[in-house]
Amino acid sequence: MRHIPASLAVVCLCLAPAMAANAAEFTPGQNAAANIPANAPASADVLEYIRLFGYRQMLEAGAERQLASIIEIVRQTRENVAPGVLELIHEELRAELKEASGQAVHEMVAVFQRHLTREDVAYLISIGRDPRMQKVVRLQPRIAADMEGIGEKLAEGITAKAAPRIEQRLKKLEDGQQL
């Protein structure tokens, strides 16, 4: 796992109470079914499309990476917390993820219904059942991990290249100079 800068960890910990308060005001799926067109695919067909293309697994993998980052932030900022406790917390979060991802899949249905027609989904299901496409779907987690590494390398290169200019600008601002 990548090292998370202490400053980011502190920001996350400071914002956590406010984010939790805002999250409590939001009801998942509160407008999920709004604006569904008349030619939208049936929910059962969209659920089949979601299953065939592994959207739930992709959703869970992304959420799992975020949960792991949160645990890492806590590990870095709360050194007195025993590693076993953090693993227990992570397992509890994973259990919640499995339950919550089922609800998220149903929220995805409305998104796909807003953007795809019955014909679109029928075509995608036919492609999704092809063994070659199922191979691609099975490989998606590994491909995504490889792509994530490429993206991190890209971001690190950009940051390294821009860092001296950013530092100069910040120093000018600290010295009261205009940029």
Beta strands, then each sheet from edge to edge (+ up, - down):
end
